[in-house]
Amino acid sequence: MSLRYFNAAGGDESGEIGEMHDPETHLIPLALAASSTNERELQVYGSDYPTPDGTCVRDYIHVSDLADAHVRALQYLERNEKDGNTLVVNLGTGRGHSVLEIIQAVEDATGRPVRRTIGQRRPGDPPILVANPAKAHSVLGWIAQRDLAEIVESAWMWMQKNSQRHAA
């Protein structure tokens, strides 16, 4: 079984596990960092896409929802081990959020503005990438449970705990 993630994001509900990349390239952590006066501004790539607000639209999926999908995929494979077929399953919410919607969700979660600049489009960036999770629902009985606010809030909680650990 091949599980196709869309934009994995967020942290676990305890705030103990989250994402950090070096260099950071993911929108939600970058937007959270840009809400702090100590970090650099968020670079928004393009505002002239054929989308409702002109910014790219992507499907964001909470890491805990992905973990649930993995468990269900393993259970499916146990039940159908002699099947021999390969399945490709999209893991996403089926709903896209624009860059500006992400920025708004970050501002709502942090209570602070996200400092940003608008630049040129990145070459080859498609306007919209959203999952069709129908096969995940029909085959695995899986549906993403967490919404954008929960994704951003869990990422913010993790980022706050992580920065406190490094400051100590």
N, C-alpha and C positions, 0 to 999 in steps of 0.2 A: 504494500500500500504506500502510495506517495501522497504526503500531506503537503499541500501548497499553501504556505502562509502568505497572508497579505502583510500589512504593516503591524508587526508584533510590538506591543507597547504596554506600559504600566508596570506596576510592581505587585508583589503578593500582598494580601490584605494585612499581614503583620508589619509590613514596612521593612522587613529584613532582607528581601531580595528585590533588586531592581536592575536597571540597565545603566551602564557607563561604558563608553567606547573612547578610545584614544587614537586618533582624534574622533570627537563626537560628530556624527553625521545625521542623526535621527532628529526629526522635527520637534517632537514633544520635549525631549531633554534640552534641545537648543533653545526652544521658546521659554521653558522654565528658567534656564540659566539667564536668558536675556531679561527676565523680570527682576533680576538682581542688579544693583548698581555696580557691582564688582566685576561683572562679566561683559563680554562684547555683545553688540547688537545682533539681533537675528537678521540674517539675510534672506529676504523673500525673493525667490526667483520667478519673476514674471507676474504681471497683473493684467494681462491682456488675453488670457485664455478664453475660449468659448464656454465659460462656466458662469453660474449666476453672479459670482462676485469677481471674476477675472483671475482667480488663483487656482492652482491645481487642486484636484479632488482625489482623495485616496481613502481606502477602507482600512480603518484601524481596529485591531483585534487585541483584546486583553490577554496577557500571558497566562492567566489562570484559566481562561476559556480554551486556550490552546492546550494546556495541560489536560483538561477534561477531554478534549478531542483525541489526544494521544491515548488516554486510557480506553476510550470507546473504540478506537481503532484496534488496539491490542485485543480487546474482548471480541470484536468482530473477527479478527484473524484466528483466534482460538476456536470460535464456532465454525469457521469456514476454512479450516487449514488444508483440506484436500481439494479445495476449489481450483487452485492453480491460476486463477485470473489475477491480473494486476489492476488495482483501482487507483485512480488519481482523484483526489478530493480537495476542493478549495476550502480553506478555512478563513473565513471573514464574516463580517456582519451582513453584507449585502447592501450596506448603506455607506455612502461616501461623505467625507467631510473636507471642506476646503481648508487651505492654509489659514485664511482669515478666521474660519470657525475654530480651528485649533488655537489660534492666538486668543480668541475670545474665551475659550474654555480655560486656558492657562490664566488669563486675567481674572476670571471668576474664581478659580481655585486658589490663587495666590493673593488676590486683593491688590495686585500691583500691575501697572502697565508693562507690556512687553515692548521694550525698545527695539525698533526695527527699521530697516531700510529696504526699499523696493529696488531690485535690480532687473537685469535682463533675464529672459527665459534661458534655461539650460538647453543646449541642443539635444533634440531627441526626446525631451520630456513630454509624455502624452498628457493631455488635459485631464483625463479621468481614468482611474484604475480602481474598479470596484469588483469584489468577488461575487460569484454566483454560488452561494452555499447550499443549493438545493440537494446536491448529491450527499453532502455531509448530513443533512437532515434525513433524507430518505434511507440512506445506508447505515449511518451510525446513530441516528436518532439524536443528533447534536444540533443545538442552536446556541449561538453566542448569547450569554446572559448579561454581560456588562456593557454599559453605554459609554459614550465619549467622556462624560463628566467623571465617571468612575475610573476610567483609564487615566485621565489626567490627575485626578485627586490621588490615586495610588502612586503614580510616578512622583508627584510632589511630596507626598509623605516619605517615600523612600529617599528622595533627594535631600530633604531636610535632615533625616536621621543620618544619612551618609556624610553630609557636610559637618554635622556635629561630631561624628566619630573622628574625622580628619582634623578637626579643630582642637580636639582634646589631647 
